[in-house]
Amino acid sequence: MRLRFALAVLLALAAVRPALALDAAAVEKLAFGDAEERSAALRVLVAEGDPRAAPFLAALAEGEVQTAGKRVLVVKGDAATDAVTGEAVSPLPAEREDVIANNRLRREIGAALASLKLVSPDPRVRLAAAKELAQGADPAALPLIEKAAAKESDPGIRSLLEFSLAALELASPDREKRLHAVRTLGAANSAAARAMLAGLLERGSGGEFREPDGDVRAEASRSLRSVESRLAWGERLGVLFTGASLGSILMLAALGLAITYGLMGVINMAHGELIMIGAYATYVVQNLFRAYAPAAFDWYLLAAIPVAFAAAALVGLLLERTVIRWLYGRPLETLLATWGASLILIQAVRSLFGAQNVQVENPAWMSGGIQALPNLVLPWNRIVIIVFAFAVLGMIALLLNRTRLGLFVRAVTQNRPMASCVGVPTGRIDAWAFALGAGIAGLAGAALSQIGNVGPDLGQGYIVDSFMVVVVGGVGQLAGTVYAGLGLGLVNKLLEGWSGAVLAKITVLVLIIVFIQKRPQGLFALKGRAVEA
């Protein structure tokens, strides 16, 4: 009885031991073979899918594999293991030779390591490997991908593996495999699948189709239409999101102008430079955090928002008290004076910070994006700006409708003489309202700094658009500013996809001119006895 038990144990160990060892012939060819033999041996290890092959191949790429006679060793410092059995080797053989991996072998090892990650127990590692293979898999990895796809329990990873298999099977001489691959790609939602299917329908220089089989071409045509139909939704949603993002920026840039222009009728050509001041204030706060509080750098933007508001508000208050207050009721002189002030501010910034653009970094929590669809990524910085714009809009609405200052501002906007008669200090309200509008412009600059470089000419690109938003929405109307800003952003992005950026801008201007001719008071007209009179 004991003899039979011992014999069974020995047979079991004999059966298990080969499974614990790498393919000895493949390891030997990788160490001693020529270039072609090495490539063939590498394909064998990948096809077997042995997870123990990964550390050996990584050591080979790092120059940590040596030979001692016919034995192949992985040497790390003073420790060595047998590459085939994994057993420790002690002491180290006196005579050893390095195994050199040339650039070609290193590239092949890199692809092999990516494939071998498919057998990792960690689903995150398998997902990363599947994504990498989906961008272009080595045909040698086909057997391993098939095994991994058959065993994979995660639907997302299995879908990526099936996509990689389909991409490889397109080159198969087997017609049925090519048909299966075309159908699999037809179920995918990626631009890569669209490109592969379109490639099958292309003709060569001699006029022949790349895919000779008519049935495969017909299936590829049907699959291509299916993929394009699904991808079109992602492209449409991308245009809508981009338009909403641009519209929120236009709305934020025009909010302050809607207050100052609606209250005082001042055509403030320096409004764009107030936006620029807010952006540079954000840049200064960023540098202060980097120099004095690097551990809290990711939160610099929260400190920069009130600083940007205060900096722009102070400049706006100074501008109103020193220049604009003497020019009320004289629109041409006000336009020229504020234009001159804008040139002074631009030159002052160039003198302080230089003429070159400066870079404002996104905090870590605003980097990256959300993969909403295979062909649609929503950047976090754009999402945050949209939320921020509506938060500012909500705070301004509360201020105008629920505070004493807001009551005075609305009174002066609707009927300045009557407001003055009942004791409203119209001059002081003008100053505070102008400072408020300038501060909101500074907030717009803080937001804009997160989506592009900051330079002295930053505001010049938004001043005309801001005036268009205010005029279309209705002078002094926040609701009109919201609708006009979002509407112009969406229309502009939709037209860009159809006619290009330049023609889109021209078309928008023509549409606004026509709109103003039909409805000069804008979307929402001011209401009041003075206006009606």
Secondary structure as the mmCIF struct_conf table of DSSP 4:
data_model
#
loop_
_struct_conf.conf_type_id
_struct_conf.id
_struct_conf.beg_label_comp_id
_struct_conf.beg_label_asym_id
_struct_conf.beg_label_seq_id
_struct_conf.end_label_comp_id
_struct_conf.end_label_asym_id
_struct_conf.end_label_seq_id
HELX_RH_AL_P HELX_RH_AL_P1 ARG A 2 LEU A 20
BEND BEND1 ALA A 21 ALA A 21
HELX_RH_AL_P HELX_RH_AL_P2 ALA A 24 PHE A 32
BEND BEND2 GLY A 33 GLY A 33
HELX_RH_AL_P HELX_RH_AL_P3 ALA A 35 GLU A 48
TURN_TY1_P TURN_TY1_P1 GLY A 49 GLY A 49
TURN_TY1_P TURN_TY1_P2 PRO A 51 ARG A 52
HELX_RH_AL_P HELX_RH_AL_P4 ALA A 53 ALA A 61
TURN_TY1_P TURN_TY1_P3 GLU A 62 GLY A 63
STRN STRN1 VAL A 65 ALA A 68
TURN_TY1_P TURN_TY1_P4 GLY A 69 LYS A 70
STRN STRN2 ARG A 71 LYS A 76
TURN_TY1_P TURN_TY1_P5 GLY A 77 ASP A 78
STRN STRN3 ALA A 79 ASP A 82
TURN_TY1_P TURN_TY1_P6 ALA A 83 THR A 85
STRN STRN4 ALA A 88 ALA A 88
BEND BEND3 PRO A 91 PRO A 91
HELX_LH_PP_P HELX_LH_PP_P1 LEU A 92 PRO A 93
BEND BEND4 ALA A 94 GLU A 95
STRN STRN5 GLU A 97 ASP A 98
HELX_LH_PP_P HELX_LH_PP_P2 VAL A 99 ILE A 100
HELX_RH_AL_P HELX_RH_AL_P5 ASN A 103 LEU A 116
HELX_RH_3T_P HELX_RH_3T_P1 LYS A 117 VAL A 119
BEND BEND5 PRO A 121 PRO A 121
HELX_RH_AL_P HELX_RH_AL_P6 PRO A 123 ALA A 134
TURN_TY1_P TURN_TY1_P7 GLN A 135 GLN A 135
HELX_RH_3T_P HELX_RH_3T_P2 PRO A 139 ALA A 141
HELX_RH_AL_P HELX_RH_AL_P7 LEU A 142 LYS A 151
HELX_RH_AL_P HELX_RH_AL_P8 PRO A 155 GLU A 169
TURN_TY1_P TURN_TY1_P8 LEU A 170 ALA A 171
BEND BEND6 PRO A 173 PRO A 173
HELX_RH_AL_P HELX_RH_AL_P9 ARG A 175 GLY A 186
TURN_TY1_P TURN_TY1_P9 ALA A 187 ALA A 187
BEND BEND7 SER A 190 SER A 190
HELX_RH_AL_P HELX_RH_AL_P10 ALA A 191 LEU A 200
TURN_TY1_P TURN_TY1_P10 LEU A 201 LEU A 201
STRN STRN6 ARG A 203 ARG A 203
TURN_TY1_P TURN_TY1_P11 SER A 205 GLY A 206
BEND BEND8 GLY A 207 GLY A 207
STRN STRN7 PHE A 209 PHE A 209
BEND BEND9 ARG A 210 GLU A 211
HELX_RH_AL_P HELX_RH_AL_P11 GLY A 214 MET A 264
TURN_TY1_P TURN_TY1_P12 MET A 269 ALA A 270
HELX_RH_AL_P HELX_RH_AL_P12 HIS A 271 TYR A 292
HELX_RH_3T_P HELX_RH_3T_P3 PRO A 294 TRP A 299
HELX_RH_AL_P HELX_RH_AL_P13 TYR A 300 THR A 322
TURN_TY1_P TURN_TY1_P13 VAL A 323 VAL A 323
HELX_RH_3T_P HELX_RH_3T_P4 ILE A 324 TRP A 326
TURN_TY1_P TURN_TY1_P14 TYR A 328 GLY A 329
HELX_RH_AL_P HELX_RH_AL_P14 PRO A 331 PHE A 353
BEND BEND10 ALA A 355 GLN A 356
STRN STRN8 VAL A 358 VAL A 358
HELX_LH_PP_P HELX_LH_PP_P3 GLU A 361 PRO A 363
HELX_RH_3T_P HELX_RH_3T_P5 ALA A 364 MET A 366
BEND BEND11 SER A 367 GLY A 368
STRN STRN9 GLY A 369 LEU A 373
TURN_TY1_P TURN_TY1_P15 PRO A 374 ASN A 375
STRN STRN10 LEU A 376 PRO A 379
HELX_RH_AL_P HELX_RH_AL_P15 TRP A 380 ARG A 402
BEND BEND12 THR A 403 THR A 403
HELX_RH_AL_P HELX_RH_AL_P16 ARG A 404 GLN A 414
HELX_RH_AL_P HELX_RH_AL_P17 ARG A 416 CYS A 421
TURN_TY1_P TURN_TY1_P16 VAL A 422 GLY A 423
HELX_RH_AL_P HELX_RH_AL_P18 THR A 426 LEU A 448
TURN_TY1_P TURN_TY1_P17 SER A 449 ILE A 451
BEND BEND13 GLY A 452 GLY A 452
STRN STRN11 VAL A 454 VAL A 454
TURN_TY1_P TURN_TY1_P18 PRO A 456 GLY A 459
HELX_RH_AL_P HELX_RH_AL_P19 GLN A 460 GLY A 473
TURN_TY1_P TURN_TY1_P19 VAL A 475 GLY A 476
HELX_RH_AL_P HELX_RH_AL_P20 LEU A 478 SER A 499
HELX_RH_AL_P HELX_RH_AL_P21 ALA A 501 LYS A 518
TURN_TY1_P TURN_TY1_P20 PRO A 520 GLN A 521
BEND BEND14 LEU A 523 PHE A 524
BEND BEND15 GLY A 528 GLY A 528
HELX_RH_AL_P HELX_RH_AL_P22 ARG A 529 GLU A 532
#
